[in-house]
């Protein structure tokens, strides 16, 4: 496929892929070079390349990336004593505030974790073996269960975090803080067994005006022993336990015939022992329908990721914010189009249009530079839909057909008295053949 590119575009292709241009990765939202080849045709791939090379040169990109910071380095050491996240805290807070302000969520929300892949030096880097990345920066997210929009997020800063938690465990603290903007709205939160607990469920229902549905770990001390016995239970059977505020269900799955697997769920939304048509408890069916908000959002970010290798954890967080911003903006546009009766485009096409919208102003500003080569000027005019430079450039007269008046050359000494009919095509000064340098049409 690569060798089928036109020869005059090969240099553009190799220049961009070798430099790993940041805008090529950020705006096109492609994972890596192999995904670009698989996901795009030759025509689309060439269109991407000529778009992003028009933004800025590779030395300019490397310089900006090396200088990129998100706070004041002079006061960072002092702020870091109180906040490990100080290097990006201000930008992070602004981004998260805008995410929550620009969208009104539906009834059901999901709280879960996301791991931003990072293997460099970081005081709060985590190792999670069941994640694909294994090592990285752990974020707690709350997303809309239906649209997958990210509403709020908090970083996990390790055991040495000085944030007061009022004596509650981490799952209780992060769930309460993430849902704080929606307290008193009677929305439901779905969590996994790392977050769910009886004190959390009671706190959300009594003090926060929200319900909770989630799985429970069998090691929780609040679970009675009768709910955890599975030896005498039949496959597909359900056992319910009630209090005034919440319902617990113990379900023995039908999937495993060699070893019984029990699922424990807790809900403050359901009050009756209702079974679905397939024999499963209604609480389990509701949990399966609403648990994937954060996981789906994380998957969409991974498919259209702009992340690249870096040794700076602050830059890794910035890549994560860019991924989240692209997905959130698409969700908002898609719902606005649906309300107005407009047929929305696919996410890939939307991200390509978003990339073009970000690149065009920079490419137009770069076009005003007098030091650009002719091929690059042609690329920029093509990307920005500007009139060709050939239409504005006066046609040059060939040297053989020149019939201008004989005038002394401005560069020759006066005593030589060398006269010429030739003129410079740009400044129109008389030049003799010794000082007139012909160039090809591509280099004009």
RAHUCOR-V932124 format. One record per residue. RES is the residue in three letters. OMEGA is omega as a letter, one per 30 degrees, with the letter a starting at -180 (NA if undefined). NEAR is the number of other C-alpha atoms within 12 Angstrom. Layout:
BEGIN
((RES	OMEGA	NEAR) (RES	OMEGA	NEAR))
END
This chain:
BEGIN
((UNK	a	16) (UNK	a	23) (UNK	l	13) (UNK	l	15) (UNK	l	21) (UNK	a	15) (UNK	a	13) (UNK	l	16) (UNK	a	26) (UNK	a	21) (UNK	l	21) (UNK	a	30) (UNK	a	31) (UNK	l	22) (UNK	a	21) (UNK	a	32) (UNK	l	29) (UNK	a	16) (UNK	a	24) (UNK	a	30) (UNK	a	41) (UNK	a	38) (UNK	l	44) (UNK	a	45) (UNK	a	35) (UNK	a	35) (UNK	l	38) (UNK	l	44) (UNK	l	43) (UNK	a	37) (UNK	a	29) (UNK	a	26) (UNK	a	27) (UNK	a	14) (UNK	l	19) (UNK	a	29) (UNK	a	20) (UNK	a	16) (UNK	a	21) (UNK	l	23) (UNK	l	17) (UNK	a	22) (UNK	l	19) (UNK	a	20) (UNK	l	33) (UNK	l	32) (UNK	l	28) (UNK	a	39) (UNK	a	42) (UNK	l	39) (UNK	a	42) (UNK	l	44) (UNK	l	44) (UNK	a	41) (UNK	l	38) (UNK	a	34) (UNK	l	27) (UNK	l	24) (UNK	l	16) (UNK	l	18) (UNK	l	23) (UNK	l	17) (UNK	l	14) (UNK	a	16) (UNK	l	21) (UNK	a	15) (UNK	a	14) (UNK	l	18) (UNK	a	24) (UNK	l	24) (UNK	l	21) (UNK	a	18) (UNK	a	16) (UNK	a	11) (UNK	a	12) (UNK	a	21) (UNK	a	16) (UNK	l	14) (UNK	a	19) (UNK	l	22) (UNK	l	15) (UNK	a	17) (UNK	l	24) (UNK	a	28) (UNK	a	34) (UNK	a	27) (UNK	a	33) (UNK	a	33) (UNK	a	27) (UNK	l	21) (UNK	l	23) (UNK	a	31) (UNK	l	21) (UNK	a	17) (UNK	a	27) (UNK	l	31) (UNK	l	20) (UNK	l	22) (UNK	l	32) (UNK	a	29) (UNK	a	16) (UNK	a	20) (UNK	l	25) (UNK	a	24) (UNK	l	33) (UNK	a	23) (UNK	a	22) (UNK	l	36) (UNK	l	43) (UNK	l	48) (UNK	l	47) (UNK	a	41) (UNK	l	40) (UNK	l	39) (UNK	l	38) (UNK	a	44) (UNK	l	35) (UNK	a	33) (UNK	l	24) (UNK	a	21) (UNK	l	17) (UNK	a	28) (UNK	a	24) (UNK	l	28) (UNK	a	32) (UNK	l	30) (UNK	l	21) (UNK	a	19) (UNK	a	11) (UNK	l	11) (UNK	a	19) (UNK	a	17) (UNK	a	20) (UNK	a	19) (UNK	l	24) (UNK	a	36) (UNK	a	39) (UNK	l	33) (UNK	l	32) (UNK	a	36) (UNK	l	44) (UNK	a	46) (UNK	l	47) (UNK	a	39) (UNK	a	35) (UNK	a	23) (UNK	a	33) (UNK	l	38) (UNK	l	44) (UNK	a	52) (UNK	a	42) (UNK	l	44) (UNK	l	40) (UNK	l	34) (UNK	l	37) (UNK	a	32) (UNK	l	27) (UNK	a	21) (UNK	a	16) (UNK	a	14) (UNK	a	19) (UNK	a	16) (UNK	l	21) (UNK	a	14) (UNK	l	17) (UNK	l	12) (UNK	l	11) (UNK	l	20) (UNK	a	20) (UNK	l	27) (UNK	l	29) (UNK	a	30) (UNK	a	29) (UNK	l	34) (UNK	l	47) (UNK	a	40) (UNK	l	28) (UNK	a	35) (UNK	a	42) (UNK	l	24) (UNK	a	26) (UNK	l	31) (UNK	a	23) (UNK	a	17) (UNK	l	23) (UNK	l	24) (UNK	l	30) (UNK	l	40) (UNK	l	52) (UNK	a	48) (UNK	l	48) (UNK	a	34) (UNK	l	28) (UNK	a	26) (UNK	a	34) (UNK	l	42) (UNK	l	40) (UNK	l	35) (UNK	l	28) (UNK	a	38) (UNK	l	39) (UNK	l	28) (UNK	l	26) (UNK	a	39) (UNK	a	29) (UNK	a	20) (UNK	a	18) (UNK	l	27) (UNK	l	25) (UNK	l	34) (UNK	a	42) (UNK	l	51) (UNK	a	48) (UNK	l	45) (UNK	a	36) (UNK	l	36) (UNK	a	25) (UNK	a	26) (UNK	l	15) (UNK	a	22) (UNK	a	14) (UNK	a	20) (UNK	l	25) (UNK	a	19) (UNK	a	14) (UNK	a	18) (UNK	a	33) (UNK	l	32) (UNK	a	22) (UNK	a	25) (UNK	a	15) (UNK	a	12) (UNK	l	21) (UNK	l	21) (UNK	a	25) (UNK	a	25) (UNK	a	26) (UNK	l	33) (UNK	a	32) (UNK	l	31) (UNK	a	29) (UNK	l	22) (UNK	a	17) (UNK	a	16) (UNK	a	25) (UNK	a	33) (UNK	l	35) (UNK	l	43) (UNK	l	40) (UNK	a	41) (UNK	l	38) (UNK	a	32) (UNK	l	26) (UNK	a	21) (UNK	a	14) (UNK	l	13) (UNK	a	12) (UNK	a	9) (UNK	a	14) (UNK	l	22) (UNK	a	24) (UNK	l	31) (UNK	l	36) (UNK	l	40) (UNK	l	46) (UNK	a	50) (UNK	l	46) (UNK	l	39) (UNK	a	34) (UNK	a	32) (UNK	a	23) (UNK	a	22) (UNK	a	25) (UNK	l	21) (UNK	l	22) (UNK	a	15) (UNK	l	9) (UNK	l	14) (UNK	l	20) (UNK	l	27) (UNK	l	35) (UNK	l	31) (UNK	l	40) (UNK	l	37) (UNK	l	23) (UNK	l	30) (UNK	l	35) (UNK	a	22) (UNK	a	19) (UNK	a	34) (UNK	a	36) (UNK	a	33) (UNK	a	37) (UNK	a	38) (UNK	l	30) (UNK	l	28) (UNK	l	39) (UNK	l	35) (UNK	l	22) (UNK	l	32) (UNK	a	36) (UNK	a	31) (UNK	a	26) (UNK	a	37) (UNK	l	38) (UNK	a	39) (UNK	l	36) (UNK	a	33) (UNK	l	20) (UNK	l	21) (UNK	a	17) (UNK	a	29) (UNK	l	34) (UNK	l	35) (UNK	l	32) (UNK	l	33) (UNK	l	40) (UNK	l	32) (UNK	l	36) (UNK	l	41) (UNK	l	35) (UNK	l	32) (UNK	a	36) (UNK	l	43) (UNK	l	35) (UNK	a	39) (UNK	a	40) (UNK	a	36) (UNK	l	27) (UNK	a	33) (UNK	l	35) (UNK	l	28) (UNK	a	27) (UNK	a	23) (UNK	l	24) (UNK	l	16) (UNK	a	15) (UNK	l	14) (UNK	a	12) (UNK	l	11) (UNK	a	10) (UNK	l	12) (UNK	a	13) (UNK	a	20) (UNK	l	18) (UNK	a	15) (UNK	l	25) (UNK	l	26) (UNK	l	21) (UNK	a	26) (UNK	l	36) (UNK	l	33) (UNK	l	24) (UNK	l	24) (UNK	l	32) (UNK	l	35) (UNK	l	22) (UNK	a	25) (UNK	a	31) (UNK	l	30) (UNK	l	21) (UNK	l	25) (UNK	l	34) (UNK	l	29) (UNK	l	19) (UNK	a	26) (UNK	a	31) (UNK	l	17) (UNK	a	16) (UNK	a	12) (UNK	l	13) (UNK	l	22) (UNK	a	21) (UNK	l	22) (UNK	a	25) (UNK	l	35) (UNK	l	36) (UNK	l	29) (UNK	a	35) (UNK	l	38) (UNK	l	29) (UNK	a	25) (UNK	a	34) (UNK	a	28) (UNK	l	18) (UNK	l	19) (UNK	a	18) (UNK	l	19) (UNK	a	23) (UNK	a	17) (UNK	l	11) (UNK	a	9) (UNK	l	12) (UNK	a	12) (UNK	a	13) (UNK	l	21) (UNK	a	18) (UNK	a	17) (UNK	a	20) (UNK	a	10) (UNK	a	10) (UNK	l	16) (UNK	a	14) (UNK	a	20) (UNK	l	13) (UNK	a	18) (UNK	a	22) (UNK	l	23) (UNK	a	28) (UNK	a	25) (UNK	a	21) (UNK	l	20) (UNK	a	12) (UNK	a	12) (UNK	l	10) (UNK	l	12) (UNK	a	15) (UNK	a	22) (UNK	a	25) (UNK	l	27) (UNK	a	26) (UNK	l	34) (UNK	l	31) (UNK	a	26) (UNK	a	22) (UNK	a	15) (UNK	l	10) (UNK	l	18) (UNK	l	21) (UNK	a	27) (UNK	l	29) (UNK	a	27) (UNK	l	21) (UNK	a	16) (UNK	l	19) (UNK	a	23) (UNK	l	16) (UNK	l	21) (UNK	a	13) (UNK	a	10) (UNK	a	12) (UNK	a	15) (UNK	l	15) (UNK	NA	24))
END
